[in-house]
Amino acid sequence: MPLTDSTQDRLPEIPAEALSDAQVAAAAAFRAARGTPVFGPFVPLLRSPELMTNASTMGLHLRYRSVLPLHLSEFIILITAREWTQQLEWHIHAPIALKAGLDPAIVAAIREGRRPDTMGEAEALVHAFSTELHRNRAVSDTTYARAVAAFGEQGAVEMAGINGYYTLLAMSMNMARTALPDGAEPPLPPLVR
């Protein structure tokens, strides 16, 4: 949970006339790769243009070229957003997760900060792997073996990568106090453990 209740965005969008040459180039490359202007977590990251470009490239791989099915990678993103109480990450990815086929009851449970009551084998594995990684800073031998059996070594590495990548974005947005779109209410209640 952020250490302050302030909602003032520390690192809002940079006016076009204030962008450095490196930021202009990074924003143009972002638009070319993603078909959209710099948005969300990439707004604060643009203060470090090379970091933003590299983060965007990694994100494109993890979102669209992972061996994990989309509903499972989106599940990992929601777990990460909940762990970090990252409102914009949740705001963006909860609808994507639902559209990808993640059970609404699973989404609701994660939003509430609890383990979902009913998950399929793959969802239970992703939940165990991700929560162990976030809370224990490690993955048990049993969970790791199950991940490799289900998704191969590449899948285990990509599960760690998705958790880590969306943690980077959550940390960056929490630090920057990245705002929700105008009129959007924070979707995540405070996390109580």
N, C-alpha and C positions, 0 to 999 in steps of 0.2 A: 504494500500500500504506500502511495506517495507520502512523504513526510510533511506535507503541507496540504491545506485545503484550497490553496489559491488556484484559481482557474486561468490565470493570465499566462498565455503562451509565451514562453521565454524566447523561443526561436521561430517566430512566424515566417511566412513566405517573404523572401527577399524581393524588394521591388526590382523590376527588370533593369532599371538604370543604375542600380547599385551592385549588380552582379559583376564579379571579376571575369576576366577572359576565361579562366579555367572553369568557373562556375557556369558560364554561358555554354562552353563546350560540353561540360558534363550534362547540363540540362538538355541540350540538343541530342546527345547520345542516348539519354534516358528516353526522350520522346520517340526517337527512331526505334529503339529496342522494344518499347512497351506500348507505343501508339497513344500515349497520354502525357500531359505535362507532369512534372515532378509533383508528387502528392504525399500525404500522410507522413510516414516515417522518414521519407526521403527529403522532406523539407528541412528538418534540422540537420540531416546528414550532408546536405548540400554545402554546409559550411566547410566541409572537407571533401572537395569534389572527387578526388581519387577514391576515397573510402566509399562515397555514395555510389560511384560507378561500379566498384568491385562488389559492394553489397547487393546492388541491383542484379548484377550478373549471377551471383550466387543464388539469389532469390528466384530468378527465372529458372535455374536448374532445379532447385528443390521443389518448386511449385509444379513445374510442367514436364520435367524429365526424370523424376524420381521413379524408382521401381515400385513405390508404394501406391496403392489406389488413392484417388483424390480424397475420398471420404475419410481415409485414415490419416493422410497428411494434414487435412483440415482439422481433424480431431486433435492431433498433436498441437497445432497452432492454438486451438481453443484452450487446451490444457495449459499451454505456456502463457496465454493471455490471462487466464485465471490466476496462475501462480504469481504473476507480476501485477495483477489488477490493472491491466492495460486496456483502457476503455476503447480507444480507437481500433486497436488490433481486434478486439472482440466485435465491435460495431461492423468492421469490414468483413470478418471471416465467419461469424455465426450464420449469416444468410448463405454464404458460399457452402459451408458445411452441410446445411440443411438441403440445399439444392443438389449437392453431390450424393445425398442419400443417408447422411448420418441421422440416426433416430432422434427425433425431437426430445424424447425423454432423456437421452444421453446429454444432449446440449443443455437442457434445463438443470440436470444434476451438476454438471461441471460449473455452470453459472452460479449455482448455489454453494459451490465449494465442497461437494461431496462425491464419493464414488458412485457412479451409476449402478442402479440395482440390477439392471438387465443389459448385458452386453454379449455380443457374439464372441467367439474365440479370438478373432483378430483384434477386435476393439479392446477386449480385456488385456491382451498382450501389449498393445500400444499404450494403454493406460498404465499398466504396471511399469513398463520400460520408462515412460516419460516421467511418471511421478517419482520413481526411484532416482532417476537422473537429477531431477530438480531438487528433491528433498534430501537425498543421501549423498548427492554429488558422485554417484557411482551406480552401476547396474549389477545386480547379483548374477552369479554364474548361471543359476537356473533361468532367470529371465533372459539373459544374453543367449543361452543355448536355444531357448524357444524362439527368440527373434531370428537367429541364424537359420534355424530349421524352417521357419515360416517364410522368410524374405531373403535369405542368403546373407553373406557378409556385407554385400553392397547395401542391402536393405537396412541392416543394423547400423551401418555407418550413416546412411541417409536419415534414419530416425534420430540419431544423435545430432546430425547436421540441422534438421528442421527445428529441433528443440533449441539448439544453440543459436541458430540464425534468428529465430523469432524472439529469443531472449535478448539478443543484441538490439533488435528493433524496439522491443518493449522497454529496455533500459534507456535507450536513446530518447524515446518519446516520453517516458516518465521524467527523465532529467530535463527535457525541454518543455514539459507540460504541454505537449502537442494537443491542440484543441479538437474536440469533436466538430462535425459540421454544424453550422448554425441551426439551432432548434432541436438538435439531437440531445436526448437525455442520456446520462451515463448508464449503460446497460448492466454493469456489474455492481452488485452490492459490496460493501466492505467484506473482506475475507476474514472469517473467524475460524481458528483451528483450536 
